[in-house]
Amino acid sequence: MSDSEARQRTAAQWGPARLGVHPALDPDETVDLPLTEYLPRPHDETLRQRLARTAATNDAAFVLLVGRSASGKTRAVYEAVAAVLPDWPVVHPADADELAAWIEASHIGPRTVLWLDEAQRYLNGAPGERAARALSRLLDQITPLAVVGTVWPEHLRRLTESRRDSGDESPHTRALLTGRHAMITVPDTLSGNSSAVAAAAARDPRLAAAVRAAGSGNRVLQHLTGGPELVRRWEMGPDQWFTAPQHSVLTVAVEARRLGHASAVPARLLMEAAPGFMDSTARATAGKEWFPAAISALTTTAGGPVPLIAERYARDVGDPDSYRPDDYLEQHIRRVRAHRAPPAGFWTGAVYARTADDLYALGGAAEQRRRYGCAAELYKNAVEKGHSRARAVWAVLRETTDGRAAAEETAATDPLAWAALAVSRELDGDGSAAYDAYRHAAEAGDVWAWSAMARIREEEGDQAAADAVAALSAAAGQALAWRTLGRMRAAHGPSAAKAFEQAVSAGDEWGHMGLVQVAERAGDLADAVEHATRAADGGVTAAWARLVRLHWSRGDHASAVAAATGGADVGNPEGWSLLAQLRNEAGDLSGAAAAHREAAALGVGAAWRELALLADSDGDSVAAEEAAAQAARTGDPEAWTALAEARAERGYAAGAARAAAEAARAGDLEAWITLARGRERAGNAEGAELAADLAADRGSPAAWAALSRMRERVGDRPGSRRAVLRADALGASDAWTALGRVREELGDTAAAERAYIRGCKAGDAEAHAVLGALYLEQGRSHEAWAAYRSAVDAGIPDAWEGLLSALAAQAPRATSAQTVGRLRTTGLSAEG
């Protein structure tokens, strides 16, 4: 079948297995059976409503289901698409490159479902950034369109966080995942519908067996796919169910993924790293064919799930060359090894990572764990494979380990590397060396570095030198340095105006916005209007909203409306939102509502939220709920949450509960969490727990965790313990740690310590760091060192200084000080 024919398949034609739905095991561990009966849960209604609205309104939607492994995310998407969009073709790209290529070649048209199961596979690294950029354009240009995906919470967290030391490497990925779309949380239990589960179990022996195995934990779905049995076999250790080589290969595959290897793990990496996880006896008795034998055993099975899934990264047909672990087993090993660094042998094998992005990610993991030597080697390999940012972090690392000359040699002619060195040196307080690095960055082509150089000279008090740098910057085609100086000189109007005028002279229309600020500070609103008008005429769309405020301040409301209209005409509706705010502050509620309606008509989703709150405060509940519903239809379920909070604050409990239910149905669980807190504060513990259970049924244990902290603060230790145990059982690994912080704030350090220890056992890596801080404060330096060491091995950024402080506090102090000084430069060895 051709690629074109494959892109015309519907969900039913693809079939669940080919779209990633895990098969259910028969009690005898065979898997070639139909799917079990589907048991809808609350999130299914939200998902199906969103897809139905997409088709009905000719809309484009990105719906992402977030949940842990084997929670039923993929099955939920499959059932929803098959039921709601049965005749829409489902496009299922293989990876990020194929996704971007299909979009760029216009192969994805209207009335299509784009299937992104395990969305992190499509959004990681440079290929993922390209795919995210293309996907954002697709969502803007093609309607109706349904983009559906699934992701683990930890992958989502990684993709939406930026590394503090390397800037924003994935702005399009981050914008896509944090933008206005439906993000639906999926619980990993079937706790909300026990009678339906029991009835289905009576009809299907597979479900009955899973229910029995799950017991009171209600994690039936995991037992259906055999995940817990795989975990049990791995937990037995080497030379039990798995041989020592098999156990080691499987562990390496998970470690590589845990530490950032996004693609399937190459065979060479597994083979080179696995011996580091074997003891000397296992290495001596493994035999010459240990690796192919282990791979064969792990990728084939007479029954039950396969521990290691074989893939081929190369585009041609041939033997497998890469492997990834079963995702449920991966999730478990990630949790139990979260506070442990891999052995030295792992880092030796890590240089065989698949891509430059994988090498870079593993280098970052090594650096976070203070294995500086390992990190440098991995960054070097990433540079050799063409990673655009690896040289920058490598140079900064070498300045720590090998000194300034080595760092500058590494930076070579890379402007990013010189800029990274400059930022690092500024943070260390070395302004002179930072200036020199910025100069190298500018000479290498980084036009933004000129602005930093001007800023440094201005901070040193040398205005003439700052002006000279800004002039050089303008000559190089970048006027930002003049605007930077203008902002720094804001308190001195004439000199600020001169700098902004220089920016305008260099062709930077944003300089007029700086002159607006100068005029406003001087009280000359007429001059401010003139410069804002020039900025708007010059293409600065933000100037229109500034004109709205300026005209309003001058009492010229008609001109304010005209400015809002002008901004909307060039695609910036912010002026209408601002006008609504100004009218509301002036007591003109009907005028505010009219302005919000204008903003809403221009696509400002938050405008419907404001209309809902305005109507509700005016006593019109029907209009408020209509506006909140419209906000949800435009992708803003938080309007219902805001309505729930407003009603709860004024004591309208029934209306608040109704709004919270609608918010949850639209995909926002925060309303139930807020209601749980509010009811608890009001003394309604039963109502608070009901709200917490409703949040949990939709996948969020946060309300129970919040209740545990609230009850602790009012001295209800039994209630607090009951709530934190419930949160922990629901998967909130950080619930004990958060409770420990409350106990420490209240002065009960013994109870705090117990909570932190429970947090460590629950798999919260942060718990080791706060436990170390507690021990250090109590003078227990050896225990502090052990706790901080686990936190460092987990990659907790701030734990390193704590570990060094704990080491410095140990006797003999002189020896400890020498060791600390050495570690600051070298980091830890590969062995740790």
N, C-alpha and C positions, 0 to 999 in steps of 0.2 A: 504493500500500500504506500502511495506517495505521501510526502509531507502535506500536500494540499488536501488529499483525501482524509488524512488523519485529523486535520484541523476542522473538518466538518462533522466529526462524531459528536453525538449528544452524550450526556452523562451515562444514560442507560447503555449506549453502544460501546462506550469505553469499558463499562463495568466497574464495580467498586475496587477490585483488587488492583487494576492497572492505574487507578487514581490514588492509590496509597492506603486504602482501608485495610486494617489488619484483619485477617481471618480469625474466626473463633475456633478454638480447639475442641474436638470431641473428647469425652472423658478418657478415651484410649490414646489421645494425643495426635490423632489424624486431623488434617486441616482441609482436605478437599470436600468441603461441605458448604451449603448455602449460608448466608449471613443469618445471625440470630434475629429474632423479631426486634424491630426498633422501638425503643422506649423513649418517647419525647420528654424533654426536660425544659425548664423555663427559658433557657437560652435559645431553644429551637424556635419558639414563637418570635423572639426578637429577630433572629436571622431570617426567617421566612418573610416576616413583614418587610424587612429592608429590601430583600430581593424582589418581592411583589411590587413595592413602591418604585423600585428602579424601572421595572417593565412598564408600570402604569403611567409614570410621569416622564418617560423618555429621558431618564437621568443616567449619570455615570456614578457608580458606587464602588468604593474599596472597602470590603468587609473582612476584617482580620479576627479570627478566633484565637484567643490566647488561653493556653492551659497546659498542664503538665502532660508527660507522656502517657499514652493509653487512657486518656480522659474522654475519648470519643469525639475529638475535634473534626477529624477528617470524615468520619461517618456522618456527623451532623451536617457538614457541608454537602456531602454527596446526597443525602436524603433530601435536603432543602432544594438543591438545584434540580434534582430529578422530579420533585413534586411541583416546584414553582416555575421553573424555566425548562420544562421537559424537551422543548423543541429547539432550544438555543445550542449551537455547537460549543463544545468545551475545548479550549486551546490549552495544551499541557506542555509548555517548553521544558527542555531537559535541564537547562542551567541559565545563568545570568546572560551569557553571551548570546544564546539562542533567543532568549526573551527580548533583549535589546535589538537583535538583528530583525526579528519578526516585526517589532513595532516600527523600526526605522524603515523597513521595506513596505509598510502599510499592509501587512498581511492579516491584521486584526481589525475587523470591521464592526459595525453596529450589531446589536442583538447577539453578542458573543459573551461567553463566560471564560475569563482568563484564570486558569487554575494554578495557584502558587502554594501547594502543600509544602510544609517546611519552608516558609518564606525566607528564612535566613540563607538558604542555598542560593537564592536569587539576588540578595541584597548585600552580600558581604564583599568588602574590599573594593578595588578599582572597578572590576566588572560589575559589581553590584551597584556602585555609584552611577555607572553609565546606564544600567537597567532602570534604576530609580528615576533618573532624569527623563528617560524615555517614557516610563510609566506615568509620570506626572503629566507629561504632555498628552499622552493618550487619554487620560481621564478628563483633560480639558477639551479635547477635540472630538472624541467619538462618543456618541450616545444613540440608543441606550447601551450600556456596557456594565457588566458585573465582574469585578476583580475580587476573587475570593482566595483567602490564604489562611494558613495555620502557623502558629509559632509557639515555642516554649517561652515562659516569662523571662528566663535567664538570657535567652537569645535576644528577645525584644529589648531587655535592659542594656545589653552590650551594644546593640545597633543604635540605640538612642542616646548613649553616653559618648562624650568626647574625652579623649586623653588630654589631661591638663598640660602635658609637656609638648604636644605636637599640633595644637590648633584643631580646627574643624576639618577633619579629613573626609567626612561623608555628609556634606550639607544637604544634598538632595535626598539621600536615604533618610536622614533625620527628619527633614521637612515632611517627607511622605508619611513616615510612621507617627509623627506627632501632629499632623494636620487634622483637618476636620473630616473624619471618616468614622465608620462604625467599627469600634473595637469591642468585641464581645468576649467576656470572660466565661470559661467553661469549667465547671467543677469536675473533680475526678471521682465523685461518688454518685450513687443513685439514691441518696437519702430522702429525696423529696416525694417519692411516689412508691412507697413500700407495697401497697396492695397491687399495683400494676406489675411490679417486679415479681411478686409472688405468683400472680396469675400467669405471667409469661414463663416463669420457671416451671410451672406445672405442665406446660406444653412443650418444653424443650429441655432435654436432659443436660445439654451443655450449660445452659443458664442455671439450671438447678445446681449443678456441680460447682459453678462459679460462686453462686450465692452461699453455698455451704463453706467454701474455702475462704470467702471474704469475711464471714462472721459479722461481728458488730461494726466493723470498720466501713462497711458498705462500698468497698472498692471492688465492685463486681466486675467492671470492665477490664481491669488489669488481669484478673484471673481468667477471663474469657480468652485472652490472647496469650496466656502462658508466661507473662512477664515475671510474676513473683516466683515461679518455679526456676526461671533462669537466674534470678537473684539468689535464690537458695543454693543453687549449684555453685555459683561463683563464690558465695560467702563460705562455702566449705573449705576453700583454699586450694592450693596446688596439690596435685597427686591425690585428689579425692575424685570428684566427678570429672573434673578437667585434669589432664596431666599438667605438670609444671610448665612445659613450653606452651600448651594451649592457654592456660591461665595467664601467663605472662603476655602472650600476644594479644589476648582479649583486653587485658588491663592497659597495655600500651595504646591500643586503638582508642580507648576511652580517654586516656590521659592526653593524647594528642588533640582530641576534640575539645576536651575541657580547657586546654591551655591555648586554644585559638585556631587550630587547624580546621578550617571551615569545610574544605573539600574532603572527599573520601581519602583515607590515609594510604599512602603508597606502600607497596609490599617491602621496598627497600628500607623504609623507615621502621616498619614493624620488625623486620629481621635484625636490623642493627641495634634497636633499642631494647628488644625483649630480653636479652641476656642480663641486662641490668636489674630486671625484676626476678631473676632466678637466684637461688643460693648456689654455693660452690658444688654441691652434690648434683643438683639438677643440671648445671652446666656440663659437668663431667660425664653424666650418663645419658644426655639427651640424644646422642647419636648424630651421624652426619646429615641425615635427612629430617632433622627435627622440625625445620620450618615448613617445608611442604606438607609434612605429615600433620602438623598442627593446623595449618590453613585448611587442609582437606577435611579434618574432623570438625572444625568450627563452622565451615560453610555448607556442610551437608548434615542431614539428620534423618533418622528413620521415623521420627515422630516428634511433634512439638516444634517450637519456634527455633529458628536458626540464630545462633549467637552472633555470627559475623556475616554480614551481607557482602557478597562479591560484586564489584563493579569494574567497568573498564573506562578509564579516563580518556585514553586515546580514541580518536574518532573512527578508526578502522575496526574491522571485526577481528577478534582474537581472544586470547586468554585474559582472565581478570588481571588487572594490575593495581587495583586499589580496593580498600575494604572499609566498611563502617559498621560499628556495633549495633546490635538491637537497641532501639531507642529507649525502651523501658529500663533495660540493664544499664545503658549509658547514664540515664538520669540518676539511678541509684549509686553507681560508682562515683559519679561527680559529687554527690552529696557526702558520701563517707570519706572521700579523699580530698574534700575541699580544703582542709587545713594542712595538707601534706604536699611537700614538693617531691617531684619524681627523683629517682636516683640519677647519679651522674651518667649512667649509660643511656638514659633517655635523651639527654641533651646531645650526646654523641650522634645518636640516630636522627635527631631533629633536623640536622642540616640537609637531610634528604626529603624535606617537606616538598609538597607538590608545586606550589606556586610562590611567586614573590610575596603575595599577600599573606600566605601561610607562614613563610619564613619571618616576615615582619611581625606578625601576630605572636608567634612563638618567641621571637626576640623580646617583644614587650613583656610577655609573661615571665621570661627569665629575668629581665631587669626589675620588674615589680617584686620578684622574689630574691633580689639582690645577688643573683648569680651573674655578676657583671661580665666575667670572661665568656660564659656561654652566650649571653646576650650580644656581645660584640661580634662573635663569630656568626651568629644568625643574622644580625644586621648586615654584616659584610656580604654574606651570601645573598641577602635580599637586594642589596645594591647591585651585585653582579647580575642578578636576574632582572634588573631594571625597575625596582620599586622607586617611586618618585620621592618618598619622604624618608626612606630608611637612612640615607646618608646624614640627614639632619639629626636624627636621634642618636646615630652612631657617633657623630662628632661631639655632641654634648656629653655622651657617656665617656668618650675618650678623654675629654677635658678633666673629668673626675678621676679616671684611672691612670692616665698616662701624661697628663699635663697639657699646657696650652699649645705647645708646638705640635704635638701629635694631633690634637683636635683640629688645629688649623690646616695641617696636612690632609686630614680626612675631609675637611670641608671643601678643599680644592677650589673649584670655580662654581660651586653650587650655591645660588643665592638663598635657597631655603635653609641650607645648612648654616650659612653665615648669620642669617636672621635668627635661627634657633640659638646659636651661640650667643648672640647679642642679648636675647631675652634672658637666657640663663645667667649671663654675667650681670645684667641689671638686677635680677632677683637676688644675686649674691652681693649686691651693693657696689660693684666695680663699674662705675659709670664710664671711666676712661676706656677700659677694655671693651665695654659694650659699644661705645661710640665707634671704636675702631672696627668692630665686627659689623656694625650697621653700614659703615663706609664700604667695607668689602662687599656686603650684600648689594648695596646700591650700584657699585661698580660692576657687579656680576649681573645686573639687570632687574633688581628688586626695587621698583619705583617707590614702594611704600616705605622703604627704609629711610628715604630722605626726611620724611615727616618725623620719624623717631630721632634722627640726628638733630633736627631743628629743635625738637622738644628738649633734648638733653642740654643743648647750648642755652636755651631759654631758662631751664631750671638752674643752670650754673650762674645765671645772671648776666650772661654775655649776649645782649640783644643784637649787637652788630653781627656777631658770628652766626646767631640764629637766622637773621635776615639774609646773610650770605648763603647759608645752606638752603633756605627757602627759594632764593633766586636760582640757585643751581638746579633745584628740584623742578621749578617752573620751566627752566630751559630744557630739562629732560622730558617735559610734557606732563608733569604731575604737579598740580597746584595744591594738593592736600596739605603740604607743609605750611603754606600761608594760612589756610583755614585753621590748622592746629595752633599756630601762633596767635591767630585772632581770638580763639577760644581761651587761650592761656592769659591773654591780656584783657579779658572782658571787663575787669574792674577799672581799667584805664581806657576810657572810651576812645580818645583820638588814636592811640597806638593800635587798639583793636580794629578800629575802622580802617586804618591804613593797611593793615595786614589783609583784611577781607577785600579791600579795594584791589590790592595786588592779585588776589585770587581771581577776582572778576576780570582783571586785565589779562590774566593768563588763560581766560576762556572758561573759567569754572563758574557756572551760574549759581552753584550753591553758595558762592561768596555773598550773593545778595541776601541769603537767609541769615548769614552772620551779621550783615548790616542791619537787617530787621531787628535782631537782638540788641545791637548797639543803640538803635533809635528808640526802641522800647525802654531801655534802661535810662535813656535821657529824657523820656516822657514825650518824645516827638512821634506821636502815633501817625501823623500824616506822612512823615518821612518813612516810617515803618511800612505803611500801606504801599507807598511808591516802590520800595525795594521788593516787597513781597509780590507785587504785580509784575515787576521785571523778572523775578525768579520764575513765576508761573508762566509768563510769556516765553521764558527761555527753556521750558520743558521740565521744571522741577514741580512734579505733581503735588508734592507735600505742601507746596506754598498755598494751594487753594484753601486747605483747612486753616492755615495760619491767617489767611485773609478773612475767613469766617469769624475767627475770634477777634481780630483787629477791628473789623467793621462793627461787630457787636459791642465791643468796648467803647467805640465812639458813638454808640446809639443809632447807628445806621443799619437797622435790621433788614431793610430791603436789599442793601448791598451784601449783607451776610448771606441772605438767601441766594443771591446771584452768584456769590463765590461758591456756595455749596453746589449749585447747579453747574458751574464751570468745572469744578473738580470732577463731578460725575461724568461730564462730557468727555473727559480725558482718562476715564477709568479709575478714578480715585473717589470712592463714596464717603471717605472719612469725614468730609465736611458736614454731611447730613447727620451723621452720628454725633458730631460735636455740637451742631446746632440743636439737636434734641436735648443734649445735656444742658446747654445754656438756657434753653427755654424751661426745662424742668427746674433748674436752680432759681429761675425767675418766677416760678409758680404757674407757668403757662402749661398745664398738663395736656390740654388738647393740642396745643402747638407742638409739644414734645412728641406726642403720639404721632402726629402727622409727619414730623421729620423722621421718626423711626420707621414709619411705613415707606417713606421715600428710600431710606437706606436698605430696608428689607427688599424692596423691589429691585435694588441694584445688587443684591446678592450678599448683603451683610447678614450672616446668620444670627449674630448676637442681637440684631435689632428686634427680632421676634421675641427673644428672651426679655428684652427691656419692655416691649409692648405687653408681654404677659404680666410682668411685675407691676407695670403702671395700671393695667386694668384690675388686677387683684387688689392693689392698694386703694382703688376707687370703688371697691365692692362689687365689681362685675366678674364673678367667678367663671361664668360661661365664656366670656370674651378672653379671659386670662388663659383658660385651658385650650381654647381654640388657637391662641397665639403660641402657646407652648407646644401644641401638637404640630403646628406649622414649623416651628423651630426644629423639632425632631425630624420632620420630613426633609429639612434642608441639611441634616447632619449634625444638629446641635441638641443632643438629649439633655445637656446640662440645664436647659431652660426649665425642664420639669424639676430638676434638682433644686434650682434656685427658688422655684415656686414652693416646693416642699419646705425648704428652709424658712422662707418668709412666713408661710402659714404656721409652721411649728412655733416660730418666735412669738406670734400673736395669739397662740393657744388654739388654733383651729386644727385640732388633732385629726379629724376625719378627712378634711381636705388635704392635710399634709400627707397622710397615709396614701390617699388616692394619687397624689402627685408623685410620691416616691415609687409607687407601683408602676406608674407610667414611665418614670425615668428608668427603672430597671428593665422594663419591657423594651425601651428604646436603646438599652445598652449601657446606661450609666448607673453603677451600683452605689455611688457616693451618697445618694439620697437615703438609702436604707441605713448606711453607716452613720450619717448625720442624725437620722431619726433615733437610732439606737442610743446615741450619746444624749440627745435631747430628752428622751424618755427617762434615761438613767438619772439625769440631773433633776428631773421633776419627781423622782422617787417611784417611778413606774418600772420596777425591775422586770416584771413579767413582760410588759410591752417592749422593753429594751431587748430582752432576749428573743422575743418573737421577731423583731426587726433584724437582729443579728443572724437568726436562723434563715430568714428570707434572703439576706445578703449571701450567706453561706451556700444556700441552694443554687445560687447563680455563680458560685465560684470564688467568692471573696470572704476570707476569714478575718478581714481587717476589723469588722465591727466587734467580734468577740475579743480580739486583742485589745481594742480600745476600751471595752468594758473592764477588762482585767486591770488596766492602768487606772481607770476612774475609781474603781472599787478599792484599789490599794490606797489611793490618796485619801479616801474617807475612812480608812481603817477597817474595811470589810475584807479581811484576809481570806476567809473561806470563799466568799463570792469571787474574789479576785483569782484565787487558785482554780476554782471551777471554770471560770471564763478562759484563763490562759491554757488550761488543759484542753478545752474545746478548740481553741485557736490552733494549738499545736497539733491536735488530731486532724484538723482540717488542712494542715500543710503550712501554717505560718511559722517557718523556722526561726524568725526573728522575734516572735512574741515574748519568749522568755527573756531575751536580751533587753527589749524595751521595758519590760516589767522590772528587770534588775536596775535599770537606770532610775526608775521612779523610786524604788526602795533605797537606792543610794542617796538620792536627793532628800529623802525623808530621814536619813541618818541611820538606817538599819543596814549596815554594811554586811553583817552575817547573812541576812536574807538575800541581799543583793548578790553576794558571792554564790549562794546556792542557785539563784536564778541564772546567773551567767554560766555556771557549770552546766545547767540544763540546756541553755542556749547552745553551748559547745556541742553537747551530745545530739542536739536537734539538727546540727549541720550548719549553724550560722557562724561563718568565719569571723564576723565582726565581734562576736562574743569573746573570742580569745583576746582581742585587743583591749576591750574594756575590762576584762578580767586582769590582764597584765597591768593596766593602769591602777586598778584597785590594789593589787598586791604591792606595786611600787610605792604607792602612797602610804601603805601600811608598813613599809620597810622590809617587805618579804622579797628581797631582790632575786633570789634564786628561783622562786616560784614565778615572779614577774618575768624573768628571762625566759622560762619555759613557755609561759602563755604567749608572750610577745613573739617568740620563735615560731610558734604555730601560726600566729597572725601574719608574720612575714612570709612564711611558706605558703600561706593562702593568698598572698599578693595584696594584703591590705596596705595602702600607701603610707599611712601615718604610723604604722607599727615599727618601722625601722628606727626612728629616733627613740621610741620607747625601749626597744631592745638594747640599743646602745647605752641608754641611761641606766637600765637595769644592770648591764654588764659593768658600767663604770662604778656602780655602787658596791660592787663585790670586792672583797679583800683578796690579795693585797691591792690597795688602790693604785699604786704606781704601775704595777703590771697590767691592771685592768685598763688604765688610761692609755698605755701603749697599744694594747689590743684594739681599743676603740678607735684610736687614730689610724691604725692600719686598716681596719674594716671600713672606715669611711672612704678610703681610697680604693680598696680592692674588692669590697663586697664579700660575700660568702663564696667558698669554693663550690665546685659542681657537686661535690659530695655533701655539702652543707656543713 
